[in-house]
Amino acid sequence: MSRIQREFSARRGRQILITALFMIPVVVVAILRRNQPGPVTSLMGVSIRWWLIAFFVVILVAVVASQLNWRCPACGSPLSRRLNHEFCPKCGAALFYRPRGQ
């Protein structure tokens, strides 16, 4: 496994973590909202305004972290949304390591 493939593997792991951390608040808010009939003015005693602000901050942090992280380790160009890139679409560097015979 080359240095570029090791770096891509580390970036891929961080990208999965960023996605998971982004999804946690989405799921929590959806579950909390489902348990409250009628118009929502607060969740768990906190004004919906603060929940929306926190939600948008989480989205902003996730987008910025993703943009900084999800780049080709060889040339630095942004990668598409897929997680299993075999090659960089810009420079052609081999990114995803596949052991022989697989």
Biotite code that builds the C-alpha atoms (Angstrom):
import biotite.structure as struc

atoms = struc.array([
    struc.Atom([0.000, 0.000, 0.000], chain_id="A", res_id=1, res_name="MET", atom_name="CA", element="C"),
    struc.Atom([1.493, 3.340, -1.051], chain_id="A", res_id=2, res_name="SER", atom_name="CA", element="C"),
    struc.Atom([1.660, 6.546, 1.004], chain_id="A", res_id=3, res_name="ARG", atom_name="CA", element="C"),
    struc.Atom([-1.122, 8.045, -1.120], chain_id="A", res_id=4, res_name="ILE", atom_name="CA", element="C"),
    struc.Atom([-3.369, 5.019, -0.536], chain_id="A", res_id=5, res_name="GLN", atom_name="CA", element="C"),
    struc.Atom([-2.710, 5.151, 3.238], chain_id="A", res_id=6, res_name="ARG", atom_name="CA", element="C"),
    struc.Atom([-3.549, 8.860, 3.278], chain_id="A", res_id=7, res_name="GLU", atom_name="CA", element="C"),
    struc.Atom([-6.697, 8.245, 1.222], chain_id="A", res_id=8, res_name="PHE", atom_name="CA", element="C"),
    struc.Atom([-7.718, 5.495, 3.652], chain_id="A", res_id=9, res_name="SER", atom_name="CA", element="C"),
    struc.Atom([-7.293, 7.910, 6.584], chain_id="A", res_id=10, res_name="ALA", atom_name="CA", element="C"),
    struc.Atom([-9.284, 10.609, 4.756], chain_id="A", res_id=11, res_name="ARG", atom_name="CA", element="C"),
    struc.Atom([-12.004, 8.082, 3.916], chain_id="A", res_id=12, res_name="ARG", atom_name="CA", element="C"),
    struc.Atom([-12.272, 7.135, 7.597], chain_id="A", res_id=13, res_name="GLY", atom_name="CA", element="C"),
    struc.Atom([-12.560, 10.809, 8.579], chain_id="A", res_id=14, res_name="ARG", atom_name="CA", element="C"),
    struc.Atom([-15.193, 11.341, 5.888], chain_id="A", res_id=15, res_name="GLN", atom_name="CA", element="C"),
    struc.Atom([-17.291, 8.472, 7.252], chain_id="A", res_id=16, res_name="ILE", atom_name="CA", element="C"),
    struc.Atom([-16.961, 9.955, 10.765], chain_id="A", res_id=17, res_name="LEU", atom_name="CA", element="C"),
    struc.Atom([-17.990, 13.423, 9.525], chain_id="A", res_id=18, res_name="ILE", atom_name="CA", element="C"),
    struc.Atom([-21.057, 11.918, 7.841], chain_id="A", res_id=19, res_name="THR", atom_name="CA", element="C"),
    struc.Atom([-22.005, 9.916, 10.943], chain_id="A", res_id=20, res_name="ALA", atom_name="CA", element="C"),
    struc.Atom([-21.586, 12.910, 13.255], chain_id="A", res_id=21, res_name="LEU", atom_name="CA", element="C"),
    struc.Atom([-23.734, 14.983, 10.911], chain_id="A", res_id=22, res_name="PHE", atom_name="CA", element="C"),
    struc.Atom([-26.492, 12.362, 10.857], chain_id="A", res_id=23, res_name="MET", atom_name="CA", element="C"),
    struc.Atom([-26.778, 12.005, 14.661], chain_id="A", res_id=24, res_name="ILE", atom_name="CA", element="C"),
    struc.Atom([-28.468, 15.397, 15.259], chain_id="A", res_id=25, res_name="PRO", atom_name="CA", element="C"),
    struc.Atom([-30.725, 14.875, 12.236], chain_id="A", res_id=26, res_name="VAL", atom_name="CA", element="C"),
    struc.Atom([-31.988, 11.577, 13.621], chain_id="A", res_id=27, res_name="VAL", atom_name="CA", element="C"),
    struc.Atom([-32.325, 12.907, 17.190], chain_id="A", res_id=28, res_name="VAL", atom_name="CA", element="C"),
    struc.Atom([-34.372, 15.923, 16.078], chain_id="A", res_id=29, res_name="VAL", atom_name="CA", element="C"),
    struc.Atom([-36.568, 13.711, 13.889], chain_id="A", res_id=30, res_name="ALA", atom_name="CA", element="C"),
    struc.Atom([-37.245, 11.343, 16.792], chain_id="A", res_id=31, res_name="ILE", atom_name="CA", element="C"),
    struc.Atom([-37.941, 14.165, 19.234], chain_id="A", res_id=32, res_name="LEU", atom_name="CA", element="C"),
    struc.Atom([-40.216, 15.900, 16.738], chain_id="A", res_id=33, res_name="ARG", atom_name="CA", element="C"),
    struc.Atom([-42.168, 12.725, 16.106], chain_id="A", res_id=34, res_name="ARG", atom_name="CA", element="C"),
    struc.Atom([-43.014, 12.445, 19.796], chain_id="A", res_id=35, res_name="ASN", atom_name="CA", element="C"),
    struc.Atom([-44.500, 15.968, 19.948], chain_id="A", res_id=36, res_name="GLN", atom_name="CA", element="C"),
    struc.Atom([-47.933, 16.415, 18.391], chain_id="A", res_id=37, res_name="PRO", atom_name="CA", element="C"),
    struc.Atom([-48.956, 19.807, 17.024], chain_id="A", res_id=38, res_name="GLY", atom_name="CA", element="C"),
    struc.Atom([-46.766, 22.829, 16.334], chain_id="A", res_id=39, res_name="PRO", atom_name="CA", element="C"),
    struc.Atom([-43.282, 22.664, 17.805], chain_id="A", res_id=40, res_name="VAL", atom_name="CA", element="C"),
    struc.Atom([-42.153, 25.570, 19.966], chain_id="A", res_id=41, res_name="THR", atom_name="CA", element="C"),
    struc.Atom([-39.509, 23.704, 21.959], chain_id="A", res_id=42, res_name="SER", atom_name="CA", element="C"),
    struc.Atom([-37.702, 20.375, 22.152], chain_id="A", res_id=43, res_name="LEU", atom_name="CA", element="C"),
    struc.Atom([-36.557, 19.083, 25.548], chain_id="A", res_id=44, res_name="MET", atom_name="CA", element="C"),
    struc.Atom([-37.330, 22.496, 27.059], chain_id="A", res_id=45, res_name="GLY", atom_name="CA", element="C"),
    struc.Atom([-35.105, 24.375, 24.591], chain_id="A", res_id=46, res_name="VAL", atom_name="CA", element="C"),
    struc.Atom([-36.599, 26.883, 22.173], chain_id="A", res_id=47, res_name="SER", atom_name="CA", element="C"),
    struc.Atom([-36.860, 25.628, 18.607], chain_id="A", res_id=48, res_name="ILE", atom_name="CA", element="C"),
    struc.Atom([-34.894, 28.725, 17.537], chain_id="A", res_id=49, res_name="ARG", atom_name="CA", element="C"),
    struc.Atom([-31.809, 27.454, 19.421], chain_id="A", res_id=50, res_name="TRP", atom_name="CA", element="C"),
    struc.Atom([-32.233, 23.978, 17.979], chain_id="A", res_id=51, res_name="TRP", atom_name="CA", element="C"),
    struc.Atom([-32.318, 25.450, 14.466], chain_id="A", res_id=52, res_name="LEU", atom_name="CA", element="C"),
    struc.Atom([-29.219, 27.551, 15.128], chain_id="A", res_id=53, res_name="ILE", atom_name="CA", element="C"),
    struc.Atom([-27.386, 24.496, 16.502], chain_id="A", res_id=54, res_name="ALA", atom_name="CA", element="C"),
    struc.Atom([-28.562, 22.385, 13.568], chain_id="A", res_id=55, res_name="PHE", atom_name="CA", element="C"),
    struc.Atom([-27.291, 24.900, 11.003], chain_id="A", res_id=56, res_name="PHE", atom_name="CA", element="C"),
    struc.Atom([-23.969, 25.212, 12.849], chain_id="A", res_id=57, res_name="VAL", atom_name="CA", element="C"),
    struc.Atom([-23.584, 21.420, 12.705], chain_id="A", res_id=58, res_name="VAL", atom_name="CA", element="C"),
    struc.Atom([-24.384, 21.478, 8.981], chain_id="A", res_id=59, res_name="ILE", atom_name="CA", element="C"),
    struc.Atom([-21.879, 24.281, 8.362], chain_id="A", res_id=60, res_name="LEU", atom_name="CA", element="C"),
    struc.Atom([-19.127, 22.518, 10.314], chain_id="A", res_id=61, res_name="VAL", atom_name="CA", element="C"),
    struc.Atom([-19.815, 19.232, 8.503], chain_id="A", res_id=62, res_name="ALA", atom_name="CA", element="C"),
    struc.Atom([-19.715, 20.890, 5.069], chain_id="A", res_id=63, res_name="VAL", atom_name="CA", element="C"),
    struc.Atom([-16.491, 22.790, 5.813], chain_id="A", res_id=64, res_name="VAL", atom_name="CA", element="C"),
    struc.Atom([-14.817, 19.723, 7.352], chain_id="A", res_id=65, res_name="ALA", atom_name="CA", element="C"),
    struc.Atom([-15.877, 17.621, 4.387], chain_id="A", res_id=66, res_name="SER", atom_name="CA", element="C"),
    struc.Atom([-14.563, 20.152, 1.869], chain_id="A", res_id=67, res_name="GLN", atom_name="CA", element="C"),
    struc.Atom([-11.211, 20.356, 3.660], chain_id="A", res_id=68, res_name="LEU", atom_name="CA", element="C"),
    struc.Atom([-10.893, 16.592, 4.116], chain_id="A", res_id=69, res_name="ASN", atom_name="CA", element="C"),
    struc.Atom([-12.312, 14.995, 0.960], chain_id="A", res_id=70, res_name="TRP", atom_name="CA", element="C"),
    struc.Atom([-9.507, 15.751, -1.487], chain_id="A", res_id=71, res_name="ARG", atom_name="CA", element="C"),
    struc.Atom([-7.026, 13.700, -3.429], chain_id="A", res_id=72, res_name="CYS", atom_name="CA", element="C"),
    struc.Atom([-3.918, 13.195, -1.279], chain_id="A", res_id=73, res_name="PRO", atom_name="CA", element="C"),
    struc.Atom([-1.718, 13.386, -4.392], chain_id="A", res_id=74, res_name="ALA", atom_name="CA", element="C"),
    struc.Atom([-2.935, 16.559, -6.137], chain_id="A", res_id=75, res_name="CYS", atom_name="CA", element="C"),
    struc.Atom([-5.370, 18.117, -3.647], chain_id="A", res_id=76, res_name="GLY", atom_name="CA", element="C"),
    struc.Atom([-8.327, 18.293, -6.026], chain_id="A", res_id=77, res_name="SER", atom_name="CA", element="C"),
    struc.Atom([-11.808, 17.759, -4.526], chain_id="A", res_id=78, res_name="PRO", atom_name="CA", element="C"),
    struc.Atom([-13.269, 14.260, -4.848], chain_id="A", res_id=79, res_name="LEU", atom_name="CA", element="C"),
    struc.Atom([-16.879, 13.456, -5.674], chain_id="A", res_id=80, res_name="SER", atom_name="CA", element="C"),
    struc.Atom([-19.363, 12.151, -3.087], chain_id="A", res_id=81, res_name="ARG", atom_name="CA", element="C"),
    struc.Atom([-18.396, 8.498, -3.558], chain_id="A", res_id=82, res_name="ARG", atom_name="CA", element="C"),
    struc.Atom([-16.309, 6.905, -0.787], chain_id="A", res_id=83, res_name="LEU", atom_name="CA", element="C"),
    struc.Atom([-14.623, 4.188, -2.850], chain_id="A", res_id=84, res_name="ASN", atom_name="CA", element="C"),
    struc.Atom([-12.604, 6.054, -5.444], chain_id="A", res_id=85, res_name="HIS", atom_name="CA", element="C"),
    struc.Atom([-10.119, 3.768, -7.148], chain_id="A", res_id=86, res_name="GLU", atom_name="CA", element="C"),
    struc.Atom([-8.363, 6.639, -8.915], chain_id="A", res_id=87, res_name="PHE", atom_name="CA", element="C"),
    struc.Atom([-8.328, 10.422, -8.653], chain_id="A", res_id=88, res_name="CYS", atom_name="CA", element="C"),
    struc.Atom([-10.452, 11.822, -11.509], chain_id="A", res_id=89, res_name="PRO", atom_name="CA", element="C"),
    struc.Atom([-7.982, 14.682, -12.012], chain_id="A", res_id=90, res_name="LYS", atom_name="CA", element="C"),
    struc.Atom([-4.452, 13.252, -11.657], chain_id="A", res_id=91, res_name="CYS", atom_name="CA", element="C"),
    struc.Atom([-5.168, 9.500, -11.944], chain_id="A", res_id=92, res_name="GLY", atom_name="CA", element="C"),
    struc.Atom([-3.407, 8.565, -8.677], chain_id="A", res_id=93, res_name="ALA", atom_name="CA", element="C"),
    struc.Atom([-4.381, 5.120, -7.346], chain_id="A", res_id=94, res_name="ALA", atom_name="CA", element="C"),
    struc.Atom([-6.389, 5.772, -4.174], chain_id="A", res_id=95, res_name="LEU", atom_name="CA", element="C"),
    struc.Atom([-8.294, 2.681, -3.036], chain_id="A", res_id=96, res_name="PHE", atom_name="CA", element="C"),
    struc.Atom([-6.145, -0.273, -2.044], chain_id="A", res_id=97, res_name="TYR", atom_name="CA", element="C"),
    struc.Atom([-7.357, -3.701, -3.147], chain_id="A", res_id=98, res_name="ARG", atom_name="CA", element="C"),
    struc.Atom([-5.329, -6.724, -2.062], chain_id="A", res_id=99, res_name="PRO", atom_name="CA", element="C"),
    struc.Atom([-4.387, -9.091, -4.876], chain_id="A", res_id=100, res_name="ARG", atom_name="CA", element="C"),
    struc.Atom([-7.027, -11.603, -5.829], chain_id="A", res_id=101, res_name="GLY", atom_name="CA", element="C"),
    struc.Atom([-9.992, -9.425, -4.846], chain_id="A", res_id=102, res_name="GLN", atom_name="CA", element="C"),
])
